[in-house]
Amino acid sequence: MKTVILWIAIGFVGTTAMAQIPNYGFEDWETVGNYEVPTGWATMNGLSGTSFNSCTKSTDHYPENVGQYSVRLENNTALSQLTGSFGTIATGSFTYPLAPEFALESDPTSFNGYYKYAPLNGDEAWFTVALFNNGVQVANEQFTSGTAVNDWTAFSIPLTGYGTADSAFFMAFAFKPQSQIDGPNGNSVLYLDNLSFDEAITGIES
């Protein structure tokens, strides 16, 4: 698996739209040694030994009637990049250049989800979604915000003008790196839940 260092160089929704994103609601977790990771996602857990995990499972989730968990990402300025300081998560693996990590069943027009954010010292939450066709990147759109968000809030990243796509990649940071060696400014905390394409997940169909 390529390292994080290489990367840093750089209503009700139907089941089909949700199923394209691996573990879209962060309901499935795997135990690896003395920590957990969300199934299908890459994290920096394990780099800091037993002292700190930047990615953890939270029972604070949204919408309330969908699932039981969310993912919590936290920076740690007392650690270095090599020892797990970044609150970050990515579908499949950390790669640079970006590479497709999961297949698409249609051409999406937006990437959606819910988040909460507690920024410190000027950190900004940063999400990026990339689309690919036959292994070639055809779109890369981002969402950035340095505003504190205390309650679960919807976000939507438009995906337009790219033609067609057959696969995708998504990554989220609890801060926005400005260079290859740039780390977080503060111990900011980011929560994510119920990611989807095209329509936001608002509940379970009765």
C-alpha positions as semicolon CSV with decimal commas, in nm:
position;residue;x (nm);y (nm);z (nm)
1;M;0,000;0,000;0,000
2;K;0,134;0,345;-0,087
3;T;0,198;0,570;0,210
4;V;0,023;0,882;0,326
5;I;0,343;1,075;0,252
6;L;0,297;1,012;-0,120
7;W;-0,062;1,138;-0,105
8;I;0,019;1,455;0,084
9;A;0,216;1,560;-0,217
10;I;-0,095;1,661;-0,346
11;G;-3,529;1,229;0,094
12;F;-3,461;0,854;0,100
13;V;-3,190;0,753;-0,136
14;G;-3,207;0,420;-0,317
15;T;-2,982;0,131;-0,222
16;T;-2,797;0,141;-0,556
17;A;-2,671;0,495;-0,495
18;M;-2,557;0,409;-0,143
19;A;-2,406;0,070;-0,223
20;Q;-2,152;0,218;-0,464
21;I;-1,960;0,375;-0,174
22;P;-1,790;0,116;0,050
23;N;-1,932;0,114;0,403
24;Y;-2,102;0,449;0,330
25;G;-2,253;0,479;0,681
26;F;-1,947;0,354;0,873
27;E;-2,149;0,072;1,028
28;D;-1,888;-0,202;0,970
29;W;-1,560;-0,200;1,163
30;E;-1,269;-0,443;1,188
31;T;-1,036;-0,498;1,481
32;V;-0,667;-0,477;1,392
33;G;-0,445;-0,538;1,693
34;N;-0,557;-0,294;1,961
35;Y;-0,760;-0,058;1,739
36;E;-1,055;-0,058;1,497
37;V;-1,081;0,061;1,139
38;P;-1,393;0,107;0,925
39;T;-1,417;-0,174;0,670
40;G;-1,313;-0,064;0,322
41;W;-1,136;0,254;0,438
42;A;-0,771;0,349;0,490
43;T;-0,673;0,532;0,811
44;M;-0,358;0,632;1,000
45;N;-0,450;0,413;1,297
46;G;-0,164;0,194;1,405
47;L;0,112;0,442;1,325
48;S;0,108;0,587;1,676
49;G;0,122;0,253;1,856
50;T;-0,110;0,247;2,156
51;S;-0,101;0,620;2,233
52;F;-0,352;0,762;1,983
53;N;-0,590;0,667;1,703
54;S;-0,686;0,948;1,466
55;C;-0,989;0,753;1,335
56;T;-1,244;0,611;1,580
57;K;-1,600;0,480;1,582
58;S;-1,864;0,713;1,728
59;T;-2,222;0,648;1,837
60;D;-2,302;1,011;1,753
61;H;-2,455;0,955;1,409
62;Y;-2,698;1,106;1,159
63;P;-2,974;1,069;1,048
64;E;-3,077;0,926;1,383
65;N;-3,289;0,647;1,230
66;V;-3,012;0,532;0,994
67;G;-2,750;0,303;1,145
68;Q;-2,572;0,331;1,479
69;Y;-2,229;0,478;1,410
70;S;-2,031;0,751;1,237
71;V;-1,657;0,804;1,189
72;R;-1,466;1,050;1,408
73;L;-1,137;1,197;1,280
74;E;-0,902;1,390;1,508
75;N;-0,567;1,560;1,448
76;N;-0,287;1,537;1,701
77;T;-0,026;1,812;1,681
78;A;0,190;1,636;1,942
79;L;0,263;1,364;1,685
80;S;0,432;1,366;1,346
81;Q;0,289;1,255;1,013
82;L;0,479;0,927;1,044
83;T;0,325;0,860;1,385
84;G;-0,038;0,916;1,299
85;S;-0,097;1,287;1,351
86;F;-0,349;1,335;1,068
87;G;-0,723;1,298;1,114
88;T;-0,786;1,151;0,770
89;I;-0,967;0,870;0,593
90;A;-0,979;0,743;0,235
91;T;-1,170;0,482;0,038
92;G;-0,952;0,176;-0,014
93;S;-0,601;0,316;0,025
94;F;-0,395;0,636;0,036
95;T;-0,253;0,684;-0,312
96;Y;-0,081;0,954;-0,514
97;P;-0,150;1,014;-0,793
98;L;-0,513;0,947;-0,706
99;A;-0,645;0,613;-0,831
100;P;-0,991;0,455;-0,860
101;E;-1,091;0,264;-0,546
102;F;-1,454;0,162;-0,606
103;A;-1,678;0,105;-0,906
104;L;-1,965;0,328;-1,011
105;E;-2,296;0,198;-1,144
106;S;-2,398;0,530;-1,301
107;D;-2,262;0,880;-1,369
108;P;-2,322;1,078;-1,047
109;T;-2,408;1,449;-1,039
110;S;-2,313;1,509;-0,675
111;F;-2,143;1,354;-0,371
112;N;-2,330;1,405;-0,044
113;G;-2,308;1,334;0,326
114;Y;-2,328;1,476;0,676
115;Y;-2,056;1,624;0,894
116;K;-1,978;1,802;1,219
117;Y;-1,657;1,996;1,268
118;A;-1,467;2,154;1,557
119;P;-1,172;2,343;1,401
120;L;-0,877;2,475;1,600
121;N;-0,607;2,728;1,509
122;G;-0,727;2,788;1,156
123;D;-0,769;2,428;1,043
124;E;-1,018;2,361;0,764
125;A;-1,215;2,044;0,695
126;W;-1,128;1,917;0,346
127;F;-1,310;1,657;0,136
128;T;-1,213;1,550;-0,216
129;V;-1,391;1,318;-0,457
130;A;-1,231;1,204;-0,783
131;L;-1,398;1,023;-1,074
132;F;-1,226;0,801;-1,329
133;N;-1,304;0,643;-1,663
134;N;-1,092;0,347;-1,774
135;G;-0,837;0,443;-1,509
136;V;-0,805;0,805;-1,624
137;Q;-0,914;1,082;-1,386
138;V;-1,199;1,281;-1,539
139;A;-1,309;1,489;-1,237
140;N;-1,174;1,606;-0,901
141;E;-1,401;1,824;-0,689
142;Q;-1,354;1,945;-0,333
143;F;-1,531;2,083;-0,029
144;T;-1,347;2,303;0,222
145;S;-1,473;2,476;0,536
146;G;-1,305;2,628;0,839
147;T;-1,635;2,706;1,012
148;A;-1,732;2,530;1,334
149;V;-2,033;2,303;1,279
150;N;-2,176;2,186;1,610
151;D;-2,483;2,006;1,473
152;W;-2,496;1,749;1,195
153;T;-2,505;1,938;0,867
154;A;-2,545;1,822;0,509
155;F;-2,276;1,887;0,249
156;S;-2,296;1,837;-0,127
157;I;-2,011;1,839;-0,381
158;P;-2,135;1,899;-0,740
159;L;-2,002;1,659;-1,006
160;T;-2,070;1,795;-1,353
161;G;-1,911;1,840;-1,694
162;Y;-1,693;1,528;-1,690
163;G;-1,876;1,309;-1,942
164;T;-1,883;0,955;-1,805
165;A;-1,713;0,770;-1,521
166;D;-1,683;0,409;-1,410
167;S;-1,504;0,442;-1,073
168;A;-1,427;0,686;-0,792
169;F;-1,217;0,780;-0,488
170;F;-1,305;0,984;-0,177
171;M;-1,089;1,127;0,099
172;A;-1,152;1,350;0,401
173;F;-0,916;1,543;0,628
174;A;-0,976;1,721;0,959
175;F;-0,740;1,987;0,823
176;K;-0,629;2,107;0,478
177;P;-0,260;2,042;0,409
178;Q;-0,093;2,327;0,223
179;S;0,218;2,137;0,115
180;Q;0,383;1,797;0,119
181;I;0,515;1,846;0,472
182;D;0,232;2,057;0,615
183;G;0,051;1,918;0,917
184;P;-0,253;2,024;1,120
185;N;-0,259;2,355;1,306
186;G;-0,470;2,219;1,591
187;N;-0,635;1,910;1,734
188;S;-0,946;1,963;1,522
189;V;-1,222;1,700;1,520
190;L;-1,434;1,599;1,221
191;Y;-1,732;1,360;1,210
192;L;-1,869;1,206;0,887
193;D;-2,172;0,989;0,821
194;N;-2,401;0,846;0,552
195;L;-2,225;0,932;0,229
196;S;-2,413;0,902;-0,100
197;F;-2,424;1,001;-0,463
198;D;-2,694;1,222;-0,616
199;E;-2,941;1,233;-0,324
200;A;-2,886;1,279;0,048
201;I;-2,978;0,994;0,280
202;T;-3,265;1,124;0,491
203;G;-3,411;0,811;0,649
204;I;-3,513;0,450;0,608
205;E;-3,808;0,377;0,383
206;S;-4,096;0,233;0,588
